[in-house]
Amino acid sequence: MGSDQAPRPVPGQLVQVLRGKETGSFFVIVKLIDDRYVEIADGNRRKFDHAKKKNISHLDLQSYVSVEVQKSLQETGRVTNGKLRFAIAHYLDGRLSNNRKGESADG
């Protein structure tokens, strides 16, 4: 019964926005508000101090969770904008290299 629910988001997890002005952009969850809402930031356009409140149903939760961001949030309750940018860049670089490997194998 409880297994029918979608996976719970966690701080430090990367998400892709499905609805709104930033559709298609990647962000990091910096705070869980309740069962329905989280706060997201990317360290660039949306800084940690001005994180965006977002409905979870408007986000595509990625499987990647940044350990550095998680650790910083647990220790200090904050994370630097640089760490947020690094986490997103690291995820996107890995994703891009995986796509290249798949293309060379297919082509």
N, C-alpha and C positions, 0 to 999 in steps of 0.2 A: 504494500500500500504506500509506504513512504518512499519506495524506490521509483515511483512514477514521477517524482519531482525532478526538476532540472538541477544540475549540480549547483551547489552554493558558491557564490563568488567569495574570494578571499583577498585581503589587502596584498598588493604587489602583483596581482594577476593582470595580464594584458587583456584588453578588450578592443573590439572594433565597433565603432558607432554605426548603427543601422538606421537611425532616424534622427532628424534634426539638421542643424546648420553644418555640423562636422561629419556628416555621413561619409563613411569609408575611412575615416581617420582612426589611428590607433592611440589609445590612452592607457594609463595604469590606474587601477583602483587604489585610492589612497585612504578610503574610509567606508565602512559599512554603516548605513544609517538605520535601516530596518530590513524586513524581508523583501521589500519592493524597491528600495532606493540605495544607491551608492554615490560616493563622490569620486570623480575622476579628474586627472590632470595629466598633462604631457610634458610639463617643464618648459615649454616653449610659448605657445599661444595661451595656454591655460596653465598658470603657475600653481604650485602647491597651496599658496596662501589664498588663492581665488579658485579653488577647485569647483567643478561643475557638478551639481546634483543631477543625477540621471536615473531614469527608470530602468531597471535591469532588463525588462522585456525589450528595450530599445538597443540592447548591446549584444554583441556576439562574443561570448566568453571564449578566450583562447586557452589552450592547455598550458601555455608558458606562464610560470610565476617567477618573478625576479627575487632571488634570495637576498640580494643586497638591499632592495627596497623593503622587503618584509622585515629584515633584521633591523634596519634603521627605524622603521615605524614602531617596532616592538621596544627598542631601546630608548628612543627619545620622543616618540609620538610625532615625529616630523621626518621629512625626507628632503634632500636637496633637489632642486630642479635639474641639476646636472645628472644626478642618479636616475631621475625619471627619463631624461633624454637618452642616456646611455642604455637603459633597459629596453626602450623601444627600438633604438638603433641596433642593438645586439639581436633582438628578436627578428627584426626585418632582414638583417644581414644573413642570419641563419636560414630564414625562409627563402631568400633569394638564392643562396648557394644550393639549397635542396632542389629548387626548381631548375637550376642549371644542370645539376647532376641528372635529373629526370629527363631533361631535354636531350642531353648528349646520349643517354641510353636509348631513347626512342628514335632519335634522328640518325 
